Amino acid sequence: NAGVTQTPKFRILKIGQSMTLQCTQDMNHNYMYWYRQDPGMGLKLIYYSVGAGITDKGEVPNGYNVSRSTTEDFPLRLELAAPSQTSVYFCASSPQGRRGGSKLFFGSGTQLSVL
Amino acid sequence: GQNIDQPTEMTATEGAIVQINCTYQTSGFNGLFWYQQHAGEAPTFLSYNVLDGLEEKGRFSSFLSRSKGYSYLLLKELQMKDSASYLCAIGFTGGGNKLTFGTGTQLKVEL
């Protein structure tokens, strides 16, 4: 199993450009997440999904959009890139939780710079 | 909401024992997780506590006291490869297995 795969690994955008960060998992997990991590800060939840066709906002959703058309894929869309979106983005997945929740499996991350 | 506090940095000696503390405030507690993150890499799961007490896994142990909103991660027989950031994260109820992460404790292991 490949686990959680993110592409691209690095990207530089100009202000106002748009792009999609791709995320796919092959573990048949229902739950998927997008986090961003700024230097010296913890991971902040952007959006999450509990299954195909169902998405919801996390702590910092402004400037982003997501979709979940299949169990495997959970792309993150930046429509009008801004310097404040310079960050490392992590996609993660989790099996549907038992009592007490389940651990997250992370992709390798995408380092995005907006200049 | 959720609030998590952990020290920013710690330094320890190879072969020693180090304890990384985490205090939290949350509504709807649904478990506490510890993750390890090496520079430039993704977080990897270390441990999970949902009930009070100590969970031991090799050189790593994690403790939870729900009444005190307190957890610690204990690393024994430190190795140079243990130099990393250690993230405390809280699961909270409301669906989706969502986690809130602390800012992480950067551990440096020295000779």
Chai-1 contact restraints between the chains, C-beta under 6 A:
chainA,res_idxA,chainB,res_idxB,connection_type,confidence,min_distance_angstrom,max_distance_angstrom,comment,restraint_id
A,Y31,B,G96,contact,1.0,0.0,6.0,A-B,restraint_1
A,Y31,B,N97,contact,1.0,0.0,6.0,A-B,restraint_2
A,M41,B,T103,contact,1.0,0.0,6.0,A-B,restraint_3
A,G42,B,F101,contact,1.0,0.0,6.0,A-B,restraint_4
A,G42,B,G102,contact,1.0,0.0,6.0,A-B,restraint_5
A,G42,B,T103,contact,1.0,0.0,6.0,A-B,restraint_6
A,L43,B,F101,contact,1.0,0.0,6.0,A-B,restraint_7
A,Y48,B,G96,contact,1.0,0.0,6.0,A-B,restraint_8
A,V50,B,G96,contact,1.0,0.0,6.0,A-B,restraint_9
A,F90,B,A42,contact,1.0,0.0,6.0,A-B,restraint_10
A,S94,B,N97,contact,1.0,0.0,6.0,A-B,restraint_11
A,G97,B,N97,contact,1.0,0.0,6.0,A-B,restraint_12
A,G100,B,G31,contact,1.0,0.0,6.0,A-B,restraint_13
A,G100,B,V50,contact,1.0,0.0,6.0,A-B,restraint_14
A,G101,B,N30,contact,1.0,0.0,6.0,A-B,restraint_15
A,G101,B,G31,contact,1.0,0.0,6.0,A-B,restraint_16
A,G101,B,G91,contact,1.0,0.0,6.0,A-B,restraint_17
A,G101,B,N97,contact,1.0,0.0,6.0,A-B,restraint_18
A,S102,B,N97,contact,1.0,0.0,6.0,A-B,restraint_19
A,K103,B,F45,contact,1.0,0.0,6.0,A-B,restraint_20
A,F106,B,A42,contact,1.0,0.0,6.0,A-B,restraint_21
A,F106,B,P43,contact,1.0,0.0,6.0,A-B,restraint_22
A,S108,B,A42,contact,1.0,0.0,6.0,A-B,restraint_23
A,G109,B,A42,contact,1.0,0.0,6.0,A-B,restraint_24
